[in-house]
Amino acid sequence: MSTTTNHLDGAEFLSAENKGLAEPAPRFKNLTKTCDYSSKNNMGVAAAIPQFQDWREAAHQVKKFSIANLDKLIVQFESNMKARGAEVMFAQDAAEANRMVLEIAREHNVKSVVKSKSMVTEELELNHVLEGAGIRPIETDLGEYIVQLAKQRPIHLVTPAMHFTAAEVGELFHKTLGEPYSAEHAKLAAIARKNLRNDYLTAEMGVSGCNFAIADTGTVVVVENEGNAGLSTATPPVHIVLVGIEKVIPRIDDLPLFLNLLGRSGTGQKLTAYTHLIHGPAVGKKLYVIFLDNGRTKVLQDPHAWQSLFCIRCGACLNACPVYRRVGGWSYGWVYPGPIGAVLTPHLVGLHKAAELPFASSLCGACNEVCPVKIDIPHQLVHLRHRAVNEPSPMNSPFERMTWKVWAWAMRGPRRYAMAMGAVRIGVRVAKYLPWHFGKLGAWTRGRELPKVPASSFRAWWRNRQNTSQPPKEKP
Ligand code: SF4
């Protein structure tokens, strides 16, 4: 199973090592159950609010305005934030953002960093970069803490350790922290709290993401449930906020709308337990806000793809997706899993590296129904599929093109069709004697059986039926 955080060298959706596809491990069964529970819970919470659909439409419109006016809104945010003493920087890509973080860390003689949950830092692989520079990164969100100790990467946008049972966490804490084994939730939380407490107090720097960057007030908004983000951002003398450029919203008056939607769609809560509004550095402390592009402005060049930047990372589409529930987040090969990952990843890392992902969907539309900002994910996927087969990508290889040419030829006439179906019937009969569980194909074939070939084709059966059936007798 894929647990590395290395940069994507081609989506691993059909990777042979990905057990989620062929043989679901018990942890993937946990995942399916938890997603099902979360999805029903979120939908129940939404259904209880008559105006929920109006909220979704309003949020969609605010996001549409924000993305269309990103340039102006970011400048407005920058000038408001700078006026209160923070530094605002812009990174073109992951390498530049990492360089900025390291420079700040060196300037402040940082030895350890407490991090609150941030998908952007996963995108940068910041932990590896910090470790490479001799700086100890400590994840403080409980789920992130667990996956960091287990040397894995998050399996879900909102609940990174969703695949762990309490017993597995107990064993992990025992093995890595030397704590007595327990499978009780309260005891496990207490162990994490005890071990993290000293890290908050000694770390020279805190790093956080940002759920919303509000332009008209220059405010960074961070939402969370555990209190760890508050401690990570307020305790150390230096705080770096890493934020994707798409997180800007125009007005502080828009915030309640998004908070209402995010909590309900993410975890089924009316509101997350903590909402931090950071307006500038505290007295005697330093605050840096680094905006990250990393491929986002490329998305802006494609008007059909804009909507993918509306995402507020609530994770509802993952919980609702029948594919994600079956294969888990690592299968998507990069930081962003599930339906929105299948859209964002090809945009951000390049279609040539992730062309398979848009095809990892049944297009059932479940994601579309739950998305709080009404991103039309199925159409985004279809758009990317169109691009994947028309632009340079593995889905546009000479083999693919030839296969579809043969298919199109076969579909163009009844005789050709009958011939092709005859060949398929023979092929299926022969294939069961072949050793075909190898390479990429093996990841697919190991979990599936060949269909049974009926004695005659449907067309032959129908013809026969027409010839032999008697007209109904007329009533006397
Ligand atoms: S695409 Fe929509 S449902 Fe999925 S994570 Fe983003 S905001 Fe949530």
Residues whose N, C-alpha, C, O or C-beta is under 5 A from the ligand:
A	BS01	SF4	C311 I312 R313 C314 G315 A316 C317 I340 V370 C371 P372 V373 I375
